[in-house]
Amino acid sequence: MNRRQILTAATATLLAPRILRAQERVVSLYSSRHYDSDRQLYDAFTQESGIRVRVIEANADQLLERVRAEGANSPADVIITVDASRLARAQEMGLTQPIGSAVIEARIPAALRGAGGHWMAVSRRARIIMFDRALGAPEGIARYEDLAAPRHRGQLLIRSSGNGYNVALAASVLAADGAEATEAWARGIAANLARPPSGGDTDQIRAMLAGQGRIAVANTYYLGLLAISQRAEDREAAARVAVVFPNQADRGTHVNISGAALVKTAPNRAAAVRFLEFMTTPAAQRIFALGNMEYPAVTDADVHPFLQSLGGFREEAPDGPKLLANSPEALRLMQRAGWR
């Protein structure tokens, strides 16, 4: 080895730890969340740790396919998405690895973590039944199954069957009631629609308050965001809404999650685990709970007073693998039943 080669090798050796440290000061995050409050979360993490968060946003399916296509060269360290079934799918595709954090295992209940510790919930949202409190509760609404009863003809406002929230709900019904009963339920939903499915969850709430139907199905955080809106008319709308947490006498209210997974080929694993651990801290959970009106994943974390005012409820634990397995059949049943 000549003198130049020796100097080059020595320089590389000296620089290697510096390069490694530089790499560890970044977490590459692939996220399908699209909430302004998440930027507060990333900024708080950077301020606490000195680690920058680089975010790429797209829908969940696009992000999973991107990680798969990038293979060992993927810059992704962490995937964040909504719906336990998508996190289970990422694990099934071989895109994730065990997080291996005692901190996370102590803070996040086992029911909100994936098999082998491949993913974790960061927040929860319940899919519930809403009505105009001035008109009173519709007769006989205590379970999701009751939404299909003939007495509610022309009263129901809910998103399309292809919406991920509804696919997960139908997958839960399928697991509880079986295929025949689920198809009959979906047929009843289609018959009870007040209008063709249109818009998002907030649109269902607004349409219900406008008298286009008596019953709306929506996730809790959409109602919560109306309650903390800067617009007085939104806050007034939220105050008019009363809720039912379904299936309290049996399996519990359907709850899904927003969650995070550690990418199998994460180039900045240590920083990524630190980021995942940060998301379980009181400060981070407060951002989820107060900034986006979600229920926290950590049991003793703060819940927004408005969500507390809705009351406590028994919840069905989000079973990612079961939702993943049931979702394709659930969607077929809904569409075959005429729920568009």
Buried (B, 14 or more C-beta within 10 A) or exposed (E): EEEEEEEEEEEEEEEEEEEEEEEBBBBBBBBBBEBEBBEBBBEBBBEEBEBEBBBEBBEBEEBBEBBEEBEEEBBBBBBBBBBBBBBBBBBBEEBBBBBEBEBBBEBBEEEBBBEEBBBBBBBBBBBBBBBBEEEEBBEEBBBBBBBBBEEBEEBBBBBBBEBBBBBBBBBBBBBBBEEEBBBBBBBBBBBBBBEEBEEEBBBBBBBBBEEBBBBBBBBBBBBBBBBBBEEEEBBEBBEBBBBBBBBBEEBBBBBBBBBBBBBBBBBBBBBBBBBBBBBBBBBBBBBBBBBBBBBBBBEEBBBBEBBEEBEEBEBBBBBBBBBBBBBEBBBBBBBEBEBE
